């Protein structure tokens, strides 16, 4: 099976995705990476209406992207196209492609009405990263309600660049961990209150870095009582920081309804015991209280972090179990094998449906 994997990443992250997607190819699956970020600023098509405007105006970068994609599809003789996050392909363009098309949605309800649901009719298959969606519906139920043709859960994964593959389990857990608590991630407004409370409680014992700016830092400190200045770090330094840390906490923008980010896998892969929100949906990824510690409000998260800081044996047991789980179940190679099975089944079912419709 030949798969063109279209994604949008920049800089070092783009290099990692390009290399590791290609390296995930096997005897039965050839993955052809296509970075669509190079053609247009993603902020110009973050919402479906923006993309429709670009398509109507025949934006030069957009048309060049579409032409290059068509060449890649033709040259590779691809069996399927997978579009991952921030899709740049207008439905009327996709309608011209006689290939099995899959959309990977990975921002959940935060972006669903901007750039997911508007495109469902243009894809044969929808892959979602988390079983959660809202208080009323799971993501599967929502996609059924939206009449998606076919959908499957396909979580995010651990890339090899996200951990130290040269260290075995014994070496990883023999490292000296001088930091008690760590957080690296999005500095979104929806997380600021929780981040501020945790930082204030643990003080210097808690190290936090985020994707931020001076203006956002000023807002954070004025709004939340000067908990501290957040600074970004290069993506290659994430793992180095994690491997100095005992406990990592994980906060999602809408709590359990957006559970399933990359940090969920990167923390245990670096030997960090993880405390995360996620509620009943966490079982889809890890065994609560065995491979991960769950806490669905800030008070509970602070309490559990505080407990495990002073209970090293308990912390280490969970950290080791989490590490073994992510190595066994959540690495990119494993995830791409799952994808191959899902797409092959989807293509088979699509052909069967088309045959039945033709016969009728």
Secondary structure, 3 states (H helix, E strand, C coil): CEEEEEECCCHHHHHHHHHHHHHCCCCCCEEEEEEHHHCCCHHHCCCHHHHHHHHHCCCHHHHHHHHHHHHHHHHHCCCEEEEECCCCCCHHHHCCCCCEEEEEECCHHHCHHHHCHHHHHHCCEEEECCCCCCCCCCHHHHHHHCCCCCEEECCCCECHHHCCCCCCHHHHCCCCCCEEEEEEEECCHHHHHHHHHHHHHHHHHEEEEEECCHHHHHHHHHHCCCCCCCECCCHHHHHHHHCCEEEEEECCCCHHHHCCCCHHHHHHHCCCEEEECCHHHHHHCCCECCCEEECCCHHHHHHHHHHHHCCHHHHHHHHHHHHHHHHHHCEHHHHHHHHHHHHHHHHHHHHHHHHHHHHC
